[in-house]
Amino acid sequence: MSAIRQTAADEPFYLVRVSKADLPSGFELERHAHDWPQLIYASAGVMTVWTEAGSWVAPPSWAIWAPGGMAHAIRFTGASAMRSLYVRPNAGEGLPTECSVIAVSPLLRELILRTVELGRLDERHRADVAMAQLIFEELRRHPAAPFDLPMPTSPAARRAAELLETGEAGATLARRVGLSLRTLERRFQTETGLSLGQWRRQARLLAALRGLAGGLPVKAVAEDAGYRTPSAFVAAFRSAFGSTPGRYFS
C-alpha cells in the first residue's frame, strides 16, 4: 500500500506518528526532546538511552519509552533498524509516565512495523483507531524490564557513579568524593534504590550487553565485566535479566 499524502491540516487527527532509520553501529543522537511521548524500537542492534535520571538499555525484543518533553540521547550498538512511534499526548490512558524499557511481544512488534509502514494512525479511520488501541493495550500490559541504571541525584553520589564505571570502589572511592564509605553507601541506597555493589554490577552487565551487540565474544565481555569465567558471567546475566545472552541475540 502506498503512503497517503499528508498535509498540515491532517496533523490534529493523528493518534500516532512515526519515524524510521537504519543506523550503523556507534551512531549517536544528541540530547533532544519531543512533545509527544516516544516508543523507540530497534528490530536489530542494542540502544542505550541517557537522561538526567539515568540510563536504559534495550536489547532485541525490547523498546524504550520516553515521555513527552523528556530530554534524552541515544547510542546504537550494532547495526540498528530504528522504528519509532510518537503517541499523541493523552491519546491513551494508563501509559507509562517515566522513561522505561518495555517488553515487545510478537503482536506489538508487528503493530509497530505496520504502523511505520502506514506512516501514521489517524483517528478518522476505524482501522487506525483499532490499531492504536491495541498498541496502547500492549504498552499497558507488558511490564518494564530490569535494563535500567538509575543515577543518584546529589553531586557527590553522581561523581561516585562516574568513578564506579571506571573501576574505583570501596573506601578509596568514598575518599575521592569527600564522603565516608558509610555515608556514600547510604546516599546511593536512598537515591537509586541500589547499593554501591549492586549499582556497579548492573552497570557492568549493561555494558556487557552493548559489547555483545557489537560482536564481542562472550569470553571477552565476561572478562571486561569482571567475571573469572564465561559461565559465571552467563549465570549472573540470567539472574539479572531472566535469560541467557544468547536468547537476546538469537
N, C-alpha and C positions, 0 to 999 in steps of 0.2 A: 504494500500500500504506500502510495506516495504521500509525503507530508503535506498537510493543508497549509496554505499561505496564511500567515498570522499578521495582524496589524495591532497598533496600539489600542484600538477600540476593543479588542478581544481580551486584553490583559485582565480586566476586573472579573472575568468569568473563569479564570484558571484556578483550579484546585491544586495542581501540581505542575511545576515547570521542570525542565531537565537540562543537563549538560553532559557531555562525554568527551573523553580524551584518552588516547593511547600514549603512554609516557615511558621514557627509558628509566632504567634503574638509577637512583640518585637524584632524580628530578625533585625540585622543591618548589612549593607555592609559598610565597612570603605571607606574613601575617595579614589577614584580611577578615572581613565580616560580611554577612548577608542579612538583609532584613527578614528574609524567610528562613525558617528552620531548614537544615540541610541533612539529608541522608547520603553519606559518602560511601560508595561501594566500589571495590575493585575485584573483578572476577578473576584476576591474576595479580600476583605480587602481594606485598605487605605494605600497609600505610601506617605511618606514625603521625598523630595529630598532637600539637602542643597548644596549650592555653595557659593563662596565668595560674589556673587552678591545678594543672598537672599535665600528664601526657597519657595518650591512649594508643594502643597498637591493635590493628585489625589484620589478622592473617586471613587466608582464603576462607570463605563461608561466613565471614563476619563483616559488619559495616559499622561506621562511626556516625553517631547522631550529634550534630552541632546545633544548639538552639539559635534562634534568630538573634542577631546582634552580638553574638559571642565571637571575639577576635580569635583567630586560630591560624596556625601554619601547618603545612602538610609536607612530609617527605615520603617518597616512594622507594621501596627496596625491591629489586627485581623488576623486570619489565611488567608494567601495570596497565590494566584496562579499567580506567576510572569511569564509573557511571553514577551520576548524582541526581537525586530528586530534591526539589525545593518545594516545601509544603506551605501553602498559603497560611499565614498566621490565623489561628483559631478555626481552621478548617476541620480539625478533628479533635475531639475531647480526649483527655487522658494520655496524650502523647508525652514522651519524656521532657522534663524541664531542665535537665542538666546534660552536659556532654557525657556520652557513654558509648560503649561498644555493644552492638545489637546482633544477636544471632540471626543469620539469614537462612531461613528454611528454603527448601526447593521451591515452594509456592512463592515466597517473597522474591526470590531470585528471578523467577520468570516474570513476575509483575514488574520488577524494576526494569528488566531488559525490554519488555513490551512497551512500557511507558516511555522509555528512552527512544524506542523505535517510532512511536507515535509523535513524540515531540512535546506533548503536554497532555493534561487531563482537564477537560472543560466541563463545568457544571451544567452546561446547556445540553449535554449528551448523556443519556441514561447509562450507556455502557461505560463511559468515562467515570461517572459518579460511582458506579458499582465497583470499578477497579480501584478507585481512590479509597472507598470504604474498606475493601479487602486489604489494601496496603496499611491503612491506619490500624486495622484489627491485628495484623501481623506484628506491627510495631508495639502494640499494647501487650500482645500475648507472649512474646519472646523476651525473657529477662536479659539484663545486661550481663556481660561476661567479665571474668577477672583479668582483663587485659589492660587495666589502668594503673597509673603510678601517680598517686596524689602528691602534690607539692606542699610542703609546710609553708606557713604564711609569714612567720617572723623572719627578719633579716638573718639572724644568726643560724636559725634552723635551715633556711633556704641555702645559705652558704655551705652548711654541713652536707646537705643533699648533693650539691655540686661536687664536693670533695669525696663523698662516698662513691660516686661513679668513677672517680679516678683511682680508687683503691685505699684511701685513708680510712681508718677505723679506730674504735676504742678511745682511750684517754688522749692519744695524740690528736685525733680528730676534734675532740672537745676543746683541747687547749688552743687549737688553731682558730676556733670561732669564739674564744673567750668565755666559755662556759665550763662548768664541771660536767663530768660524764653523766652523773645522775640527773642534773637539770636538763641536759640535752636529750636524754632518753625520755624524760617526762614531757618535754615540749613536742618531741616527734610523735609520741603516742597521742597526745592531745590534738595536734594539728593535722595528722594524717591518718590516725587510727592504726598505725603500724609502728612496731619497734624499729630501732636502727637496723638490726639484723634482718628483719622481715622486709624493710624497705630496700635494703641493698640486694637481698635475694631476688625480689621482684624486678628490680632494675636490671639485674644480670640476666634473668630469664627473658625479659622483653628484648634486651639487646641480642640475646641468642636467637630469638625469633627473626629479627632483622638479618642476622648473619646467615641463618638457614635460607631465608628468602633470597639472599644474594648469592647463593650457590655454595657456601662454605660447607665442608663435610661435618658430620656430627662430632667427630673426634676433635676437630679444631675449635668448634663452637663450645664444646664441653670444657676444653682447657681454658678458653678465654673467660668462661663463666665461673671458673674456679673449682671445677669438679675433677676428681682424680681419674675417673673412668667415664666413658660414654654411657655405660649402663646406669651409673649413679645420676648422671645428668638427665637421662630419659625418665628415670624414676621420679626425680624432682619435678620435671616438666609435667608428667602425668598427674602428680599430686596437686600441682598448682592449677593446671588448666583442664584436667579431666580427660586428657587424651595424650597419645604419644606425638612427637613431632611429625612422624611420617603420615599420620592421618590428616594433619592440616595441610600437608603439601603433596598429597596423593592426587 
